[in-house]
Amino acid sequence: MSKISIIIPVYNVEPYIKRCLDSVLRQTYRNIEVLLINDGSTDNSGNICDDYANRDKRIKVFHKENGGLSSALNFGLKSFTGDYLGFVDSDDWIEPDMYEVLYYAVKKHSVPISVCGYFKSTDIESVPMKNEVEISEDIISTVDMLLYPLKRDNYMAFCGYVWNKLYSADVIRNGGLLFDENIRYGMDVIYFAQVVINSKCEGTYIDKPLYHYYQRDTAISKTKSVDVKTDILDAYKGIEKLLYRNGYSDISYWARGFYCYHVCVAAEMALANNDMEMFNKLQNEIKDHLPDYIKTNKQHPEKHKRMYELLKIDND
């Protein structure tokens, strides 16, 4: 059977890492290689990784100086040896049959990427994300592989994250694609778009939640730092450029619409922090991209009000 490599970046996740590793090692698909990239953890995470590696020969542990999430992911990309590749965040966990389901989906349809649904999970409950529009469990075109993460209201369970997917190693190694180490938040959405565009990937979707996306307050997605939040703006600008440069300019307005949404989030945060210089800058970005936001949210006119309210604020 083909070998599946699973890259798990690790940084100060002592309370969560055992749950994550237990779920990975319980996979019904047994031929796996688990790469634990300890990115300079200052807690006991590194020792826990070593302990697990001593108990299961499928685990390889790499200890490196702290360089950030993208740096850890790139270390894994340069080290994996499998025929297929998956990613798991070290505070998340997965269902026992996740990689078996994803593997047989790519084999059945002869496509390089398979995608499954996911849960948003807390210590109390796991809520399955649902798509508003049904995705056929058949072959998904390259264009739709790019569009579904940008049409998030319709395809919430598909998303642009890298972790609810299985990739053929060939599409990862082609072109030596790596994560952008200058982006701290949102690096996965542009990386997924790069992989799809680089190899003109088709894919397939399994309408079953198999990944648990843990909602912890200290996650980078929960940060109140406008500086970190605006990194995702670079990611969506990058996706827009990728679409333009590779013959998908006709759908690039979807990237601009999503960019506008994230500008709005950052603007609200800047306003709450009383950072009026940043707020003014983001307000101008909303003005420039509002037509695309309206175009991509025709079915949700109630969302336009949020933008108009930000534009009306007297910030002199």
C-alpha positions as CSV (number, residue, x, y, z in Angstrom):
1,M,0.0,0.0,0.0
2,S,1.1,3.6,-0.6
3,K,2.7,5.4,2.3
4,I,1.0,8.5,3.6
5,S,3.2,11.1,5.3
6,I,1.6,13.3,7.9
7,I,3.3,16.6,8.9
8,I,2.6,17.9,12.4
9,P,4.2,21.2,13.4
10,V,4.6,21.4,17.2
11,Y,5.1,24.5,19.3
12,N,4.1,24.7,23.0
13,V,1.1,22.4,22.8
14,E,1.8,20.2,25.9
15,P,-1.9,20.1,26.9
16,Y,-3.0,18.9,23.5
17,I,-0.3,17.0,21.7
18,K,-1.1,13.5,23.2
19,R,-4.7,13.7,22.0
20,C,-3.5,14.6,18.6
21,L,-0.9,11.9,18.3
22,D,-3.2,9.2,19.7
23,S,-5.7,10.0,17.0
24,V,-3.1,9.9,14.3
25,L,-1.6,6.6,15.5
26,R,-5.1,5.0,15.7
27,Q,-5.6,5.5,12.0
28,T,-7.2,2.5,10.3
29,Y,-4.8,3.2,7.4
30,R,-1.6,1.8,8.9
31,N,1.1,2.6,6.4
32,I,1.9,6.1,7.7
33,E,4.9,8.2,8.4
34,V,4.4,10.9,11.1
35,L,6.8,13.8,11.0
36,L,6.8,15.9,14.2
37,I,8.5,19.2,13.7
38,N,9.3,20.6,17.1
39,D,9.7,24.3,16.4
40,G,11.7,25.3,19.5
41,S,9.0,24.5,22.1
42,T,9.8,25.8,25.6
43,D,7.3,23.5,27.4
44,N,7.4,19.7,27.5
45,S,6.1,19.2,23.9
46,G,9.5,18.1,22.6
47,N,9.9,15.4,25.2
48,I,6.4,14.1,24.6
49,C,7.2,13.8,20.9
50,D,10.4,11.9,21.7
51,D,8.5,9.6,24.0
52,Y,6.0,8.7,21.3
53,A,8.7,8.2,18.8
54,N,10.3,5.6,21.1
55,R,7.1,3.7,21.2
56,D,6.1,3.8,17.5
57,K,8.7,3.5,14.7
58,R,6.4,5.3,12.3
59,I,7.2,8.6,14.1
60,K,10.1,10.8,13.2
61,V,10.9,13.8,15.4
62,F,12.8,16.8,14.3
63,H,13.9,19.5,16.8
64,K,14.7,22.9,15.3
65,E,15.0,26.5,16.5
66,N,11.8,28.5,16.6
67,G,11.1,29.9,13.2
68,G,7.3,30.1,13.1
69,L,4.6,27.9,11.7
70,S,5.5,28.2,8.0
71,S,9.1,27.4,8.8
72,A,8.1,24.2,10.6
73,L,5.8,23.2,7.8
74,N,8.5,23.8,5.2
75,F,10.9,21.7,7.3
76,G,8.4,18.9,7.0
77,L,7.9,19.4,3.3
78,K,11.7,19.0,2.8
79,S,11.8,15.8,4.9
80,F,8.7,13.6,4.0
81,T,9.2,10.4,2.0
82,G,5.6,9.3,1.4
83,D,3.5,8.8,-1.7
84,Y,0.8,11.0,-0.3
85,L,0.8,13.8,2.2
86,G,-1.5,15.2,4.9
87,F,-1.2,17.9,7.6
88,V,-2.5,17.9,11.1
89,D,-2.2,20.8,13.6
90,S,-0.8,19.6,16.9
91,D,-3.8,20.9,19.0
92,D,-6.3,19.2,16.7
93,W,-7.3,15.6,16.3
94,I,-8.8,13.3,13.6
95,E,-11.3,10.5,13.2
96,P,-9.8,7.0,13.0
97,D,-10.7,6.4,9.4
98,M,-9.8,9.9,8.0
99,Y,-6.8,8.9,6.0
100,E,-8.3,5.6,4.8
101,V,-11.3,7.5,3.5
102,L,-9.2,10.2,1.8
103,Y,-6.8,7.7,0.3
104,Y,-9.5,5.5,-1.3
105,A,-11.2,8.6,-2.6
106,V,-8.1,9.7,-4.6
107,K,-7.6,6.2,-5.8
108,K,-11.2,5.7,-6.9
109,H,-11.3,9.0,-8.9
110,S,-7.7,9.1,-10.0
111,V,-7.2,12.6,-8.7
112,P,-4.3,14.1,-6.8
113,I,-6.3,15.7,-3.9
114,S,-9.2,14.5,-1.8
115,V,-11.1,16.7,0.7
116,C,-13.3,15.8,3.7
117,G,-15.5,17.9,6.0
118,Y,-14.5,18.9,9.5
119,F,-15.8,19.7,13.0
120,K,-15.3,22.9,15.0
121,S,-14.5,21.4,18.3
122,T,-14.2,22.6,21.9
123,D,-13.7,20.7,25.2
124,I,-17.5,20.4,25.3
125,E,-18.7,19.6,21.8
126,S,-17.9,19.0,18.2
127,V,-20.1,20.8,15.7
128,P,-19.9,19.5,12.1
129,M,-19.5,22.2,9.5
130,K,-22.0,22.0,6.7
131,N,-22.0,23.2,3.1
132,E,-25.0,25.3,2.0
133,V,-24.6,24.0,-1.5
134,E,-24.1,20.2,-2.1
135,I,-20.8,19.1,-3.5
136,S,-21.0,16.0,-5.7
137,E,-18.8,13.2,-4.5
138,D,-17.3,12.9,-8.0
139,I,-14.5,14.8,-9.7
140,I,-14.2,18.5,-8.9
141,S,-12.7,20.7,-11.7
142,T,-9.6,22.8,-11.1
143,V,-11.7,26.0,-11.2
144,D,-14.0,24.7,-8.5
145,M,-11.1,23.6,-6.4
146,L,-10.0,27.2,-6.5
147,L,-13.5,28.7,-6.0
148,Y,-14.9,26.6,-3.2
149,P,-12.6,28.0,-0.5
150,L,-13.5,31.5,-1.8
151,K,-17.2,30.8,-1.7
152,R,-17.1,30.1,2.0
153,D,-20.7,30.9,2.7
154,N,-21.7,28.1,0.3
155,Y,-18.9,25.7,1.0
156,M,-18.0,26.1,4.7
157,A,-17.0,22.4,5.1
158,F,-14.6,22.5,2.1
159,C,-12.5,25.5,3.2
160,G,-9.0,26.6,2.1
161,Y,-7.1,25.0,5.1
162,V,-4.5,22.4,4.3
163,W,-5.4,20.0,7.0
164,N,-8.7,18.4,5.8
165,K,-7.1,17.1,2.6
166,L,-4.8,14.4,1.3
167,Y,-2.4,15.3,-1.5
168,S,-0.4,13.3,-4.0
169,A,3.3,13.8,-3.2
170,D,3.8,14.6,-6.9
171,V,1.7,17.8,-6.8
172,I,3.6,18.9,-3.7
173,R,7.0,18.2,-5.0
174,N,6.4,19.6,-8.5
175,G,7.9,23.1,-8.5
176,G,9.2,22.7,-4.9
177,L,6.2,24.6,-3.4
178,L,6.8,25.9,0.1
179,F,4.8,28.0,2.6
180,D,5.5,31.7,2.7
181,E,7.5,32.3,5.9
182,N,6.6,36.0,5.8
183,I,2.9,35.2,6.4
184,R,2.0,34.2,10.0
185,Y,-1.8,33.9,9.5
186,G,-3.4,32.7,6.3
187,M,-0.4,31.0,4.8
188,D,-2.4,27.8,4.2
189,V,-5.0,29.4,1.9
190,I,-2.5,30.7,-0.5
191,Y,-0.4,27.5,-0.4
192,F,-3.5,25.4,-1.3
193,A,-4.2,27.7,-4.2
194,Q,-0.6,27.4,-5.4
195,V,-0.7,23.6,-5.3
196,V,-4.0,23.5,-7.3
197,I,-2.8,26.0,-9.9
198,N,0.7,24.6,-10.2
199,S,-0.5,21.2,-11.3
200,K,-4.0,22.2,-12.5
201,C,-5.3,19.8,-9.9
202,E,-8.7,18.2,-10.0
203,G,-10.0,16.7,-6.8
204,T,-12.8,15.0,-5.0
205,Y,-14.9,15.7,-1.8
206,I,-16.2,13.4,0.9
207,D,-19.2,14.8,2.6
208,K,-18.2,13.5,6.0
209,P,-16.5,15.4,8.9
210,L,-13.3,13.6,9.8
211,Y,-11.1,16.4,11.2
212,H,-11.5,18.2,14.5
213,Y,-10.5,21.8,14.4
214,Y,-10.0,22.7,18.0
215,Q,-11.1,26.2,19.0
216,R,-8.7,27.4,21.7
217,D,-8.4,31.0,22.9
218,T,-4.6,31.2,22.4
219,A,-4.7,30.2,18.7
220,I,-3.3,32.7,16.3
221,S,-6.7,32.9,14.6
222,K,-8.0,34.4,17.9
223,T,-5.3,37.1,18.1
224,K,-6.3,40.7,18.7
225,S,-3.2,42.0,17.0
226,V,-4.1,43.9,13.9
227,D,-0.5,43.4,12.7
228,V,-0.9,39.6,12.7
229,K,-4.5,39.8,11.3
230,T,-3.4,41.8,8.3
231,D,-1.1,39.0,7.2
232,I,-4.1,37.3,5.8
233,L,-4.6,40.3,3.5
234,D,-1.3,39.5,1.9
235,A,-2.5,35.9,1.4
236,Y,-5.6,36.9,-0.4
237,K,-3.8,39.5,-2.5
238,G,-1.4,36.7,-3.4
239,I,-4.3,34.4,-4.5
240,E,-5.6,37.3,-6.7
241,K,-2.2,37.6,-8.3
242,L,-2.0,33.8,-8.8
243,L,-5.4,33.7,-10.5
244,Y,-4.4,36.6,-12.8
245,R,-1.1,35.2,-13.8
246,N,-2.4,31.7,-14.5
247,G,-5.4,32.3,-16.7
248,Y,-8.1,32.6,-14.0
249,S,-8.6,36.4,-14.1
250,D,-12.3,35.9,-14.7
251,I,-12.8,34.5,-11.2
252,S,-10.2,36.8,-9.4
253,Y,-13.0,39.0,-8.0
254,W,-13.8,36.2,-5.6
255,A,-10.4,36.6,-4.0
256,R,-10.9,40.4,-3.9
257,G,-14.3,39.9,-2.2
258,F,-12.8,37.7,0.5
259,Y,-9.9,40.2,0.9
260,C,-12.5,42.9,1.6
261,Y,-14.1,40.7,4.3
262,H,-10.8,40.3,6.1
263,V,-10.1,44.0,5.7
264,C,-13.4,44.6,7.5
265,V,-12.4,42.3,10.4
266,A,-9.0,44.0,10.7
267,A,-10.7,47.5,10.6
268,E,-13.1,46.6,13.4
269,M,-10.1,45.4,15.4
270,A,-8.1,48.6,14.7
271,L,-11.2,50.6,15.8
272,A,-11.5,48.7,19.0
273,N,-7.8,49.3,19.7
274,N,-8.2,53.0,18.9
275,D,-5.5,52.7,16.1
276,M,-7.0,55.3,13.9
277,E,-4.1,55.5,11.5
278,M,-4.5,51.8,10.7
279,F,-8.3,52.2,10.6
280,N,-8.1,55.0,8.1
281,K,-5.8,52.9,5.9
282,L,-8.2,49.9,6.1
283,Q,-11.2,52.1,5.5
284,N,-9.7,53.1,2.1
285,E,-9.2,49.4,1.3
286,I,-12.8,48.7,2.0
287,K,-13.8,51.6,-0.4
288,D,-11.6,50.2,-3.1
289,H,-12.9,46.6,-2.8
290,L,-16.5,47.1,-1.8
291,P,-17.9,46.5,-5.4
292,D,-16.2,43.1,-5.4
293,Y,-17.5,42.3,-1.9
294,I,-21.1,43.2,-3.0
295,K,-20.7,41.2,-6.2
296,T,-19.6,38.1,-4.2
297,N,-22.4,38.5,-1.6
298,K,-25.4,39.1,-3.8
299,Q,-27.3,36.4,-1.9
300,H,-26.4,38.0,1.5
301,P,-27.3,41.7,1.3
302,E,-27.4,41.9,5.0
303,K,-23.6,41.6,5.1
304,H,-23.3,44.9,3.1
305,K,-24.5,46.8,6.1
306,R,-21.3,45.9,8.1
307,M,-19.2,47.5,5.4
308,Y,-21.3,50.6,5.1
309,E,-21.2,51.2,8.9
310,L,-17.4,51.1,8.9
311,L,-17.3,53.6,6.0
312,K,-19.7,56.0,7.7
313,I,-17.6,56.3,10.9
314,D,-16.2,59.8,11.4
315,N,-12.5,59.1,12.1
316,D,-11.1,62.6,11.9
